[in-house]
Amino acid sequence: MRIATGILFTSHGGQKLLGFPTGGHKVEHLMTLMGLAAILELVGGALILIGFLTRPVAFILSGEMAVAYFMAHASKGLWPVQNGGELAVVYCFVFFYLAAAGPGPLSLDALRKKG
C-alpha cells in the first residue's frame, strides 16, 4: 500500500511541477500554495515510495490532504462523493495510517533501524 500510494502521489506532484505525466495542470509559480503542494506531493510521495522518514512525511502529507479537502472541496457540498473530494480524503487517511503504523519491512527506514 505504501509503495502504490507513493507512486500515485508522486505522479500528482510530477504533473504540477514537471508536466509529467501529462493531463494535469502545471504550476507556474512555486512560491504559492499550489507550488508548495506540488513540492510536497513530488518529494513527499517519493519519500513515501522508498520508505524514508515515513512517519513524519506521512503526517505532513495527511495534513496537506486535509487542508486540500477543506480548501478545494468542502465548500462544494457536504459529502466527498458530491464535492469531488474522495481522493483527498482517501489520501489523508492512508497517510495518517502510515504515520501511525510505519513503513513496514520493505523500506529504507527498516534498513536504517537494522543497521
Backbone hydrogen bonds, N-H to C=O, Kabsch-Sander energy under -0.5 kcal/mol:
donor,donor_aa,acceptor,acceptor_aa,energy
5,T,1,M,-2.6
6,G,2,R,-2.4
7,I,3,I,-2.4
8,L,4,A,-2.4
9,F,5,T,-2.8
10,T,6,G,-2.4
11,S,7,I,-1.7
12,H,8,L,-1.1
13,G,9,F,-1.6
14,G,10,T,-2.7
15,Q,11,S,-2.2
16,K,12,H,-1.7
17,L,13,G,-2.8
18,L,14,G,-2.1
19,G,14,G,-1.1
19,G,15,Q,-0.6
20,F,14,G,-1.6
24,G,21,P,-0.6
26,K,24,G,-0.6
27,V,16,K,-3.6
32,T,30,L,-0.8
36,L,32,T,-2.3
37,A,33,L,-2.3
38,A,34,M,-2.4
39,I,35,G,-2.2
40,L,36,L,-2.7
41,E,37,A,-2.6
42,L,38,A,-2.5
43,V,39,I,-2.6
44,G,39,I,-0.6
44,G,40,L,-1.6
45,G,40,L,-0.6
45,G,41,E,-1.3
46,A,42,L,-1.6
47,L,43,V,-2.3
48,I,44,G,-2.4
49,L,45,G,-2.4
50,I,46,A,-2.1
51,G,47,L,-1.1
52,F,47,L,-2.4
57,V,53,L,-2.2
58,A,54,T,-3.0
59,F,55,R,-2.1
60,I,56,P,-2.1
61,L,57,V,-2.7
62,S,58,A,-2.4
63,G,59,F,-1.9
64,E,60,I,-2.3
65,M,61,L,-2.3
66,A,62,S,-1.9
67,V,63,G,-2.6
68,A,64,E,-2.7
69,Y,65,M,-2.3
70,F,66,A,-2.3
71,M,67,V,-2.5
72,A,68,A,-2.7
73,H,68,A,-0.5
73,H,69,Y,-2.3
74,A,69,Y,-2.3
76,K,73,H,-2.4
77,G,74,A,-1.3
82,Q,79,W,-1.1
83,N,79,W,-2.1
84,G,80,P,-1.1
85,G,80,P,-1.3
86,E,80,P,-0.7
89,V,85,G,-2.2
90,V,86,E,-2.7
91,Y,87,L,-2.8
92,C,88,A,-2.3
93,F,89,V,-2.2
94,V,90,V,-2.6
95,F,91,Y,-2.8
96,F,92,C,-1.9
97,Y,93,F,-2.2
98,L,94,V,-2.5
99,A,95,F,-2.3
100,A,96,F,-1.5
101,A,97,Y,-3.5
102,G,98,L,-2.2
107,S,105,P,-1.4
108,L,50,I,-1.9
109,D,51,G,-2.6
111,L,107,S,-1.7
112,R,108,L,-2.6
113,K,109,D,-2.0
114,K,110,A,-1.8
115,G,111,L,-1.9
